[in-house]
Amino acid sequence: MASSGIRDRFRAQMRQEVKDAALRQLAEGGAQALSLNAIAKELGVSGPALYRYFAGRDALLTELILDAYADLTAAVAGAPRRLPDLAAAYRSWAVAQPHRYRLLFAAPLPGYDAHDERLVAAAQRAMTVLLEAVGPGPEPEPALARQLAAWSGETDPAVALHAVTAWSRLHGLVSLEIEGNFRSMGLDPDLFFAAETRALDRLISN
């Protein structure tokens, strides 16, 4: 029993060290830089040894994405259920670790299944926080209403439309900021974000 406990702790420690090394690679070169061989070299183990902990690059990538979704969800769930507060929490998380934000929302690597059920469920948990914070808007046209109802479950399609609208604009703002676009335009990201958040709050509140 004691031996099994030691093995479990060692396995958990090694898995975390592999993920930490992978996150450093992501920060330096993006998802395309992720390399199990490079991680093995950094950790001083053989490449095949890593397959005891992750089945391959895609399995490691999936765990990193799930971790990032969980952390993002926790960040926004900890904010008051007001759109400006949720937006600020969302932005703060993304700006603090843009490599993890890109991991969630940038184009997937060739051959990677970005629609894995676990990833879809993790994304839905994050969006549920936003769904709880907005009210209904205009009724969407029937075809879109059916799609929104299928995506959001029991949520009123008019609420779901407002939530997706809010997220789309928020995601655009954050993506432009972390890629440096506002700075290159001579815009202060803080001031621009505050102005756009107020405008978005008025839109969603009406």
Backbone as CSV, one residue per row, in Angstrom:
resi,resn,N_x,N_y,N_z,CA_x,CA_y,CA_z,C_x,C_y,C_z
1,MET,0.828,-1.208,0.000,0.000,0.000,0.000,0.858,1.251,0.000
2,ALA,1.923,1.232,0.863,2.804,2.397,0.924,3.522,2.582,-0.393
3,SER,3.956,1.456,-0.989,4.663,1.524,-2.269,3.756,2.085,-3.356
4,SER,2.477,1.670,-3.338,1.525,2.172,-4.330,1.313,3.673,-4.157
5,GLY,1.245,4.135,-2.905,1.064,5.557,-2.655,2.239,6.368,-3.147
6,ILE,3.444,5.857,-2.947,4.646,6.545,-3.422,4.636,6.631,-4.947
7,ARG,4.267,5.515,-5.602,4.210,5.518,-7.071,3.189,6.521,-7.576
8,ASP,2.038,6.566,-6.919,0.998,7.514,-7.343,1.468,8.955,-7.198
9,ARG,2.151,9.241,-6.095,2.652,10.608,-5.894,3.721,10.945,-6.921
10,PHE,4.597,9.984,-7.204,5.648,10.223,-8.192,5.042,10.436,-9.574
11,ARG,4.026,9.633,-9.894,3.372,9.783,-11.197,2.720,11.164,-11.305
12,ALA,2.016,11.579,-10.255,1.367,12.893,-10.276,2.408,14.001,-10.399
13,GLN,3.531,13.852,-9.703,4.592,14.862,-9.773,5.184,14.924,-11.174
14,MET,5.443,13.762,-11.776,6.013,13.743,-13.119,5.044,14.338,-14.135
15,ARG,3.775,14.013,-14.026,2.790,14.569,-14.952,2.749,16.090,-14.841
16,GLN,2.838,16.598,-13.619,2.828,18.047,-13.451,4.099,18.677,-14.009
17,GLU,5.234,18.029,-13.825,6.483,18.565,-14.367,6.442,18.592,-15.896
18,VAL,5.852,17.550,-16.490,5.718,17.524,-17.942,4.818,18.680,-18.404
19,LYS,3.718,18.885,-17.717,2.805,19.974,-18.094,3.456,21.340,-17.892
20,ASP,4.217,21.486,-16.823,4.901,22.766,-16.598,5.904,23.045,-17.714
21,ALA,6.643,22.009,-18.127,7.600,22.176,-19.226,6.875,22.499,-20.527
22,ALA,5.733,21.860,-20.746,4.956,22.125,-21.956,4.453,23.562,-21.971
23,LEU,4.029,24.065,-20.826,3.557,25.448,-20.756,4.684,26.434,-21.061
24,ARG,5.887,26.101,-20.633,7.026,26.970,-20.978,7.256,26.969,-22.485
25,GLN,7.120,25.816,-23.113,7.250,25.760,-24.566,6.171,26.604,-25.239
26,LEU,4.953,26.501,-24.742,3.853,27.279,-25.315,4.118,28.775,-25.196
27,ALA,4.633,29.187,-24.054,4.905,30.606,-23.831,5.994,31.106,-24.773
28,GLU,6.924,30.247,-25.099,8.062,30.659,-25.934,7.776,30.546,-27.423
29,GLY,6.984,29.526,-27.824,6.831,29.312,-29.255,5.454,28.934,-29.742
30,GLY,4.458,28.951,-28.859,3.116,28.586,-29.266,2.915,27.082,-29.321
31,ALA,1.681,26.680,-29.645,1.333,25.262,-29.629,2.161,24.446,-30.607
32,GLN,2.560,25.061,-31.728,3.341,24.330,-32.712,4.727,23.965,-32.188
33,ALA,5.167,24.616,-31.112,6.482,24.318,-30.547,6.446,23.150,-29.566
34,LEU,5.247,22.652,-29.258,5.124,21.583,-28.271,5.809,20.318,-28.772
35,SER,6.763,19.813,-27.981,7.563,18.652,-28.392,7.841,17.768,-27.190
36,LEU,7.363,16.532,-27.256,7.625,15.605,-26.158,9.111,15.303,-26.030
37,ASN,9.810,15.231,-27.155,11.248,14.961,-27.086,11.988,16.091,-26.390
38,ALA,11.600,17.334,-26.687,12.246,18.467,-26.036,11.925,18.489,-24.546
39,ILE,10.705,18.128,-24.191,10.336,18.063,-22.779,11.144,16.986,-22.073
40,ALA,11.275,15.832,-22.710,12.052,14.743,-22.118,13.496,15.173,-21.880
41,LYS,14.065,15.875,-22.860,15.443,16.339,-22.720,15.561,17.319,-21.559
42,GLU,14.599,18.245,-21.442,14.629,19.220,-20.358,14.529,18.547,-18.993
43,LEU,13.711,17.500,-18.915,13.505,16.823,-17.633,14.539,15.740,-17.358
44,GLY,15.387,15.477,-18.346,16.444,14.494,-18.142,15.970,13.058,-18.179
45,VAL,14.937,12.790,-18.985,14.448,11.416,-19.140,14.400,11.088,-20.628
46,SER,14.185,9.822,-20.933,14.099,9.423,-22.332,12.725,9.782,-22.890
47,GLY,12.669,9.974,-24.217,11.399,10.267,-24.856,10.351,9.202,-24.575
48,PRO,10.679,7.918,-24.780,9.682,6.878,-24.505,9.182,6.880,-23.064
49,ALA,9.996,7.340,-22.126,9.578,7.348,-20.717,8.367,8.253,-20.504
50,LEU,8.256,9.312,-21.320,7.131,10.234,-21.143,5.798,9.581,-21.495
51,TYR,5.860,8.537,-22.338,4.612,7.894,-22.735,3.985,7.092,-21.599
52,ARG,4.694,6.975,-20.503,4.080,6.375,-19.316,3.073,7.342,-18.690
53,TYR,3.230,8.618,-19.004,2.400,9.650,-18.367,1.406,10.286,-19.320
54,PHE,1.765,10.350,-20.606,0.870,10.890,-21.630,0.996,10.023,-22.875
55,ALA,-0.143,9.714,-23.483,-0.125,8.813,-24.635,0.560,9.430,-25.855
56,GLY,0.654,10.740,-25.884,1.286,11.416,-27.002,1.094,12.911,-26.883
57,ARG,1.521,13.632,-27.921,1.423,15.087,-27.899,-0.018,15.555,-27.758
58,ASP,-0.929,14.915,-28.494,-2.312,15.357,-28.452,-2.936,15.135,-27.079
59,ALA,-2.574,14.036,-26.430,-3.101,13.775,-25.085,-2.609,14.834,-24.107
60,LEU,-1.345,15.209,-24.238,-0.799,16.269,-23.386,-1.484,17.596,-23.692
61,LEU,-1.658,17.895,-24.960,-2.306,19.149,-25.362,-3.734,19.224,-24.812
62,THR,-4.444,18.111,-24.864,-5.808,18.085,-24.345,-5.843,18.399,-22.855
63,GLU,-4.923,17.824,-22.105,-4.892,18.101,-20.663,-4.556,19.561,-20.382
64,LEU,-3.664,20.134,-21.166,-3.329,21.553,-20.986,-4.538,22.438,-21.274
65,ILE,-5.304,22.070,-22.296,-6.498,22.852,-22.634,-7.550,22.713,-21.544
66,LEU,-7.751,21.493,-21.058,-8.723,21.282,-19.980,-8.325,22.060,-18.728
67,ASP,-7.040,22.048,-18.400,-6.555,22.819,-17.245,-6.827,24.307,-17.440
68,ALA,-6.570,24.796,-18.667,-6.757,26.221,-18.938,-8.225,26.603,-18.848
69,TYR,-9.096,25.775,-19.401,-10.527,26.058,-19.288,-10.962,26.089,-17.827
70,ALA,-10.462,25.144,-17.038,-10.838,25.098,-15.623,-10.377,26.352,-14.899
71,ASP,-9.174,26.807,-15.201,-8.654,28.010,-14.544,-9.407,29.261,-14.989
72,LEU,-9.711,29.354,-16.281,-10.472,30.500,-16.784,-11.870,30.520,-16.167
73,THR,-12.498,29.355,-16.100,-13.829,29.268,-15.499,-13.795,29.706,-14.046
74,ALA,-12.781,29.256,-13.306,-12.659,29.647,-11.900,-12.463,31.153,-11.773
75,ALA,-11.694,31.738,-12.697,-11.430,33.179,-12.638,-12.708,33.980,-12.836
76,VAL,-13.505,33.614,-13.838,-14.718,34.385,-14.089,-15.813,34.051,-13.073
77,ALA,-15.840,32.804,-12.610,-16.856,32.424,-11.626,-16.635,33.128,-10.293
78,GLY,-15.396,33.543,-10.034,-15.100,34.247,-8.795,-15.466,35.712,-8.820
79,ALA,-15.882,36.214,-9.975,-16.268,37.629,-10.091,-17.758,37.784,-9.831
80,PRO,-18.196,38.977,-9.405,-19.637,39.228,-9.271,-20.343,39.012,-10.601
81,ARG,-21.618,38.602,-10.532,-22.370,38.295,-11.752,-22.876,39.573,-12.421
82,ARG,-21.944,40.439,-12.740,-22.212,41.633,-13.523,-21.280,41.598,-14.715
83,LEU,-21.797,41.965,-15.881,-21.003,41.848,-17.087,-19.657,42.584,-16.993
84,PRO,-19.600,43.825,-16.488,-18.293,44.498,-16.409,-17.283,43.740,-15.536
85,ASP,-17.767,43.142,-14.440,-16.861,42.396,-13.560,-16.398,41.098,-14.217
86,LEU,-17.319,40.408,-14.876,-16.938,39.188,-15.591,-15.957,39.503,-16.707
87,ALA,-16.210,40.586,-17.427,-15.313,40.979,-18.513,-13.925,41.296,-17.981
88,ALA,-13.856,41.992,-16.856,-12.564,42.343,-16.280,-11.810,41.099,-15.835
89,ALA,-12.524,40.138,-15.243,-11.873,38.899,-14.805,-11.374,38.096,-16.002
90,TYR,-12.176,38.041,-17.046,-11.808,37.338,-18.284,-10.556,37.955,-18.889
91,ARG,-10.574,39.269,-18.996,-9.433,39.966,-19.573,-8.181,39.784,-18.727
92,SER,-8.298,39.913,-17.428,-7.132,39.786,-16.543,-6.481,38.422,-16.693
93,TRP,-7.311,37.378,-16.764,-6.760,36.027,-16.922,-6.009,35.901,-18.241
94,ALA,-6.604,36.412,-19.305,-5.995,36.292,-20.636,-4.701,37.081,-20.750
95,VAL,-4.698,38.301,-20.229,-3.514,39.152,-20.336,-2.360,38.602,-19.488
96,ALA,-2.701,37.978,-18.364,-1.656,37.437,-17.485,-0.970,36.223,-18.092
97,GLN,-1.676,35.477,-18.930,-1.101,34.263,-19.515,-1.639,34.066,-20.937
98,PRO,-1.191,34.923,-21.833,-1.730,34.885,-23.201,-1.472,33.564,-23.914
99,HIS,-0.396,32.860,-23.564,-0.118,31.581,-24.219,-1.209,30.557,-23.912
100,ARG,-1.779,30.611,-22.720,-2.871,29.687,-22.378,-4.178,30.141,-23.027
101,TYR,-4.370,31.441,-23.135,-5.563,31.953,-23.813,-5.554,31.539,-25.286
102,ARG,-4.408,31.698,-25.928,-4.292,31.293,-27.329,-4.535,29.797,-27.478
103,LEU,-4.091,29.029,-26.488,-4.288,27.583,-26.539,-5.774,27.240,-26.628
104,LEU,-6.618,28.038,-25.982,-8.050,27.788,-25.993,-8.713,28.242,-27.291
105,PHE,-8.259,29.371,-27.846,-9.049,30.017,-28.898,-8.348,30.197,-30.240
106,ALA,-7.066,29.886,-30.316,-6.391,29.968,-31.612,-6.762,28.751,-32.457
107,ALA,-6.447,28.817,-33.748,-6.742,27.690,-34.630,-6.015,26.442,-34.140
108,PRO,-6.698,25.285,-34.138,-6.056,24.060,-33.639,-4.924,23.607,-34.542
109,LEU,-4.035,22.802,-33.973,-2.958,22.229,-34.759,-3.523,21.252,-35.784
110,PRO,-2.877,21.111,-36.955,-3.368,20.161,-37.962,-3.499,18.761,-37.363
111,GLY,-4.631,18.159,-37.583,-4.851,16.800,-37.111,-5.361,16.687,-35.692
112,TYR,-5.398,17.804,-34.959,-5.847,17.742,-33.571,-7.369,17.893,-33.508
113,ASP,-8.015,17.051,-32.708,-9.475,17.091,-32.588,-9.879,18.121,-31.547
114,ALA,-10.153,19.323,-32.010,-10.536,20.397,-31.091,-11.982,20.281,-30.643
115,HIS,-12.717,19.307,-31.176,-14.124,19.132,-30.822,-14.329,17.898,-29.943
116,ASP,-13.265,17.461,-29.314,-13.356,16.381,-28.337,-14.452,16.725,-27.313
117,GLU,-15.239,15.752,-26.934,-16.369,16.002,-26.029,-15.931,16.652,-24.718
118,ARG,-14.761,16.282,-24.222,-14.293,16.864,-22.964,-13.983,18.344,-23.127
119,LEU,-13.451,18.714,-24.276,-13.146,20.123,-24.518,-14.432,20.933,-24.687
120,VAL,-15.389,20.370,-25.390,-16.673,21.059,-25.579,-17.353,21.276,-24.230
121,ALA,-17.325,20.254,-23.371,-17.949,20.369,-22.056,-17.235,21.406,-21.200
122,ALA,-15.907,21.442,-21.288,-15.147,22.422,-20.507,-15.454,23.837,-20.970
123,ALA,-15.547,24.042,-22.279,-15.901,25.356,-22.809,-17.306,25.756,-22.376
124,GLN,-18.219,24.786,-22.358,-19.597,25.071,-21.953,-19.660,25.522,-20.492
125,ARG,-18.831,24.920,-19.630,-18.826,25.330,-18.219,-18.396,26.779,-18.070
126,ALA,-17.447,27.182,-18.886,-17.019,28.582,-18.844,-18.127,29.507,-19.322
127,MET,-18.819,29.119,-20.384,-19.878,29.959,-20.933,-21.097,30.008,-20.016
128,THR,-21.306,28.971,-19.213,-22.449,28.954,-18.301,-22.412,30.138,-17.349
129,VAL,-21.201,30.533,-16.935,-21.069,31.685,-16.041,-21.620,32.933,-16.714
130,LEU,-21.322,33.100,-17.992,-21.815,34.258,-18.737,-23.317,34.172,-18.961
131,LEU,-23.815,32.968,-19.236,-25.246,32.790,-19.437,-26.044,33.222,-18.214
132,GLU,-25.447,33.030,-17.035,-26.132,33.380,-15.795,-26.120,34.890,-15.529
133,ALA,-25.322,35.624,-16.289,-25.124,37.049,-15.979,-25.846,37.989,-16.924
134,VAL,-26.433,37.466,-17.987,-27.081,38.350,-18.954,-28.576,38.063,-19.003
135,GLY,-29.319,39.063,-19.432,-30.755,38.911,-19.599,-31.094,38.668,-21.054
136,PRO,-32.370,38.493,-21.351,-32.781,38.225,-22.734,-32.716,39.471,-23.599
137,GLY,-32.457,39.252,-24.852,-32.505,40.324,-25.830,-33.606,40.032,-26.825
138,PRO,-33.503,40.568,-28.018,-34.502,40.269,-29.052,-34.517,38.777,-29.367
139,GLU,-35.665,38.265,-29.721,-35.779,36.856,-30.072,-35.025,36.585,-31.373
140,PRO,-34.130,35.600,-31.378,-33.442,35.266,-32.626,-34.401,34.605,-33.612
141,GLU,-34.049,34.660,-34.875,-34.897,34.019,-35.878,-34.909,32.504,-35.616
142,PRO,-35.928,31.790,-36.063,-36.166,30.412,-35.622,-34.989,29.449,-35.804
143,ALA,-34.331,29.498,-36.943,-33.226,28.557,-37.172,-32.105,28.786,-36.163
144,LEU,-31.755,30.054,-35.943,-30.715,30.366,-34.969,-31.188,30.035,-33.562
145,ALA,-32.462,30.276,-33.268,-33.003,29.964,-31.949,-32.859,28.480,-31.645
146,ARG,-33.115,27.645,-32.637,-32.974,26.192,-32.426,-31.525,25.827,-32.141
147,GLN,-30.599,26.441,-32.852,-29.176,26.145,-32.617,-28.737,26.616,-31.236
148,LEU,-29.180,27.798,-30.843,-28.821,28.329,-29.530,-29.420,27.477,-28.412
149,ALA,-30.647,27.007,-28.612,-31.276,26.150,-27.617,-30.529,24.828,-27.491
150,ALA,-30.085,24.279,-28.620,-29.344,23.018,-28.583,-28.005,23.198,-27.886
151,TRP,-27.375,24.338,-28.110,-26.073,24.602,-27.488,-26.200,24.861,-25.997
152,SER,-27.194,25.643,-25.595,-27.257,26.128,-24.219,-28.169,25.304,-23.311
153,GLY,-28.825,24.281,-23.844,-29.677,23.455,-23.003,-30.991,24.148,-22.691
154,GLU,-31.226,24.385,-21.402,-32.507,24.939,-20.974,-32.566,26.466,-21.074
155,THR,-31.496,27.090,-21.463,-31.461,28.554,-21.493,-32.357,29.116,-22.590
156,ASP,-33.025,30.201,-22.287,-33.813,30.933,-23.271,-32.899,31.322,-24.437
157,PRO,-33.260,30.997,-25.681,-32.404,31.348,-26.819,-32.069,32.833,-26.890
158,ALA,-32.980,33.691,-26.431,-32.698,35.133,-26.447,-31.586,35.484,-25.457
159,VAL,-31.532,34.780,-24.335,-30.441,34.969,-23.378,-29.140,34.417,-23.966
160,ALA,-29.233,33.243,-24.569,-28.042,32.623,-25.161,-27.445,33.515,-26.244
161,LEU,-28.313,34.141,-27.034,-27.822,35.046,-28.082,-27.072,36.218,-27.471
162,HIS,-27.609,36.791,-26.402,-26.921,37.886,-25.729,-25.571,37.422,-25.187
163,ALA,-25.524,36.232,-24.621,-24.276,35.721,-24.050,-23.218,35.518,-25.135
164,VAL,-23.624,34.942,-26.252,-22.662,34.717,-27.342,-22.210,36.044,-27.936
165,THR,-23.139,36.986,-28.051,-22.773,38.322,-28.538,-21.748,38.969,-27.616
166,ALA,-22.004,38.894,-26.313,-21.077,39.481,-25.344,-19.720,38.820,-25.432
167,TRP,-19.711,37.482,-25.473,-18.422,36.781,-25.532,-17.676,37.102,-26.825
168,SER,-18.386,37.164,-27.935,-17.729,37.444,-29.219,-17.008,38.785,-29.185
169,ARG,-17.679,39.802,-28.652,-17.051,41.123,-28.589,-15.913,41.137,-27.575
170,LEU,-16.122,40.473,-26.449,-15.082,40.424,-25.428,-13.856,39.676,-25.936
171,HIS,-14.089,38.568,-26.604,-12.975,37.797,-27.159,-12.208,38.617,-28.190
172,GLY,-12.927,39.341,-29.015,-12.250,40.183,-30.000,-11.375,41.236,-29.348
173,LEU,-11.892,41.877,-28.319,-11.130,42.902,-27.608,-9.860,42.318,-27.005
174,VAL,-10.023,41.206,-26.306,-8.882,40.600,-25.616,-7.850,40.091,-26.621
175,SER,-8.305,39.471,-27.678,-7.382,38.941,-28.687,-6.565,40.054,-29.327
176,LEU,-7.223,41.151,-29.656,-6.495,42.281,-30.231,-5.489,42.850,-29.238
177,GLU,-5.860,42.875,-27.969,-4.935,43.422,-26.972,-3.709,42.548,-26.795
178,ILE,-3.896,41.245,-26.624,-2.733,40.398,-26.329,-1.812,40.258,-27.543
179,GLU,-2.337,40.539,-28.727,-1.474,40.510,-29.918,-0.838,41.864,-30.199
180,GLY,-1.105,42.871,-29.355,-0.442,44.158,-29.481,-1.062,45.107,-30.483
181,ASN,-2.262,44.776,-30.988,-2.857,45.617,-32.031,-3.233,47.005,-31.539
182,PHE,-3.775,47.098,-30.323,-4.171,48.409,-29.819,-2.960,49.324,-29.627
183,ARG,-1.894,48.755,-29.088,-0.672,49.546,-28.886,-0.147,50.077,-30.213
184,SER,-0.185,49.232,-31.244,0.325,49.679,-32.545,-0.553,50.773,-33.149
185,MET,-1.800,50.862,-32.683,-2.714,51.908,-33.145,-2.636,53.156,-32.267
186,GLY,-1.815,53.107,-31.231,-1.720,54.241,-30.324,-2.873,54.328,-29.351
187,LEU,-3.576,53.197,-29.114,-4.711,53.166,-28.195,-4.285,52.544,-26.874
188,ASP,-4.692,53.166,-25.790,-4.432,52.609,-24.471,-5.414,51.451,-24.254
189,PRO,-4.936,50.215,-24.097,-5.854,49.079,-23.940,-6.793,49.225,-22.754
190,ASP,-6.312,49.812,-21.651,-7.172,49.970,-20.475,-8.349,50.889,-20.789
191,LEU,-8.066,52.029,-21.402,-9.122,52.983,-21.711,-10.092,52.418,-22.745
192,PHE,-9.534,51.761,-23.759,-10.391,51.220,-24.812,-11.265,50.102,-24.269
193,PHE,-10.691,49.244,-23.436,-11.466,48.145,-22.869,-12.596,48.680,-21.986
194,ALA,-12.286,49.701,-21.175,-13.316,50.284,-20.310,-14.459,50.864,-21.134
195,ALA,-14.129,51.567,-22.205,-15.164,52.170,-23.051,-16.016,51.095,-23.724
196,GLU,-15.379,50.077,-24.239,-16.116,49.016,-24.924,-16.946,48.182,-23.954
197,THR,-16.438,47.982,-22.745,-17.196,47.230,-21.745,-18.462,47.987,-21.347
198,ARG,-18.350,49.299,-21.188,-19.544,50.099,-20.876,-20.557,50.003,-22.005
199,ALA,-20.076,50.089,-23.242,-20.989,50.012,-24.387,-21.641,48.637,-24.462
200,LEU,-20.859,47.604,-24.199,-21.389,46.251,-24.238,-22.406,46.017,-23.133
201,ASP,-22.122,46.558,-21.954,-23.043,46.415,-20.826,-24.370,47.092,-21.142
202,ARG,-24.327,48.268,-21.769,-25.571,48.941,-22.153,-26.353,48.123,-23.173
203,LEU,-25.619,47.540,-24.110,-26.273,46.726,-25.150,-26.967,45.512,-24.538
204,ILE,-26.252,44.802,-23.671,-26.785,43.565,-23.101,-27.865,43.854,-22.071
205,SER,-27.776,45.024,-21.428,-28.757,45.351,-20.389,-30.077,45.840,-20.954
206,ASN,-30.064,46.289,-22.212,-31.298,46.833,-22.810,-32.232,45.712,-23.279
